[in-house]
């Protein structure tokens, strides 16, 4: 049971994972796959069921339904958990301990030998930027230092999969860069990282693949390129927007948003598929006798994706939620 | 890189993790100054009580001299005040020990869940059953050692001052310690079921049920009312700690004092005049074990 999984086995695999609290489905048919050694971003608005999902993947919360496999086994198996690292969103630890005692306790729980611990603890303290401060009591640590100590605990026992739940929430900008470097270091060692964060720029910079969740379901998952490569957001500003023009634009790309509030001009947001569609938009404007003030292709980013996805699927999940009550 | 040279951690066994959690609980008790506060306050309590006994002994000696006697018999009725004083002292030890067992253990599991410490611990390869068992073991060691120490200090002090040794001090202290084990087990169970505050209130109410049972039994046998006696038995079954104390008090009284108690037909809710039933002792042991098993089972199913 304790053998290392072969590299082809996903680090995380869930099928129709579900958690119902008092008749309300917090996680509602969540299906996702995380490959070994990849950094996976888990995104969603507040209350989307992200933390509950992480807790189910760690065996802290028992699923109401569906399947979950972590490192080829079930998280309720201690042998599986001995290969996991976890930084909780609420990084609260025994404040009467020193950082070294905290790491020693967790290392022993994880099954590290005493001689390994002696070598490993100063190493991880150095990695998270707490070198030389291990003998201080956690009660005297600042929030940022506590989060760093928690991160040290998460990577202490050489896990194959690390869950980081909002790992930079208490860190300053320097700390955030350091955490990104730690995550990249883990990836270089072949460790899979499950990053739960709503700092989109952070996720964008470090993640290989992301999943968007809302109301306990995965709306979309894939690599950054897969998710964003096929879409090019374009902003168009014209003096006036007539219905025929709007129809013509909609034939070229997907009209996401129109703004006709301003008397002087109208703004249109479109998603087009190809670069060649951009001059086609200009032609359409001219052909309908409108005057073109701006034509702005934008770089697709996670924030656009996030907002579009979350805004586009407002009630999609409510029938399912109702079904889950039965 | 040195990383790859080191082995993958081996999942520690259930027993090893249990001991590790117990050790953590012991260190926590020391580091949170629980142990030092207990020792200082207990030193004050035992010192105060023993000083009272010292003055009592002097008074009794003086009275014997005033009455023209050579001395007092340790086993006679003239020494009854000392016997009562030591038995009452042990009652205080039992009461304070029960209080302290509940207060120290009340958040054994729930407090760590409430303040978020538990999440990172449970994510480790430790089963929840091992965690609960380790917590119970650690707190039981603290509570039992504490009561054993206070009992030894009080009875030893009384012996040094007055020369009085209860007829069977070891069974008496043993029964008190068993009561502490039961209370600790029930408090750990409550700690997996309720919030810390609700648990504290709940266990105190249970303690009250046991005490009420003792009073009902006493009045029942004094007034010869079978109903009250039955109610008392039910209460003893639900919470046997008071019955354990009454059994302990029997071993603390010498023959002369016990005869006094029998003459009063046992009309004393604090001291027992007969030994405890073996069945009740076994039930108390079983209750402690069942409570811990139930706590292990309950916590294993809980969402954190």
Interface residues (C-beta under 8 A of the other chain):
Chain A: X2 X4 X55 X58 X59 X60 X61 X62 X78 X79 X80 X81 X82 X83 X84 X86 X87 X88 X90 X91 X92 X93 X94 X96 X97 X105 X106 X108 X109 X110 X111 X112 X116 X119 X120 X150 X153 X157 X158 X163 X189
Chain B: X2 X3 X6 X7 X8 X9 X10 X11 X12 X17 X20 X24 X28 X31 X32 X115 X116 X117 X119 X120 X121 X122 X123 X124 X125 X126 X127 X301 X303 X304
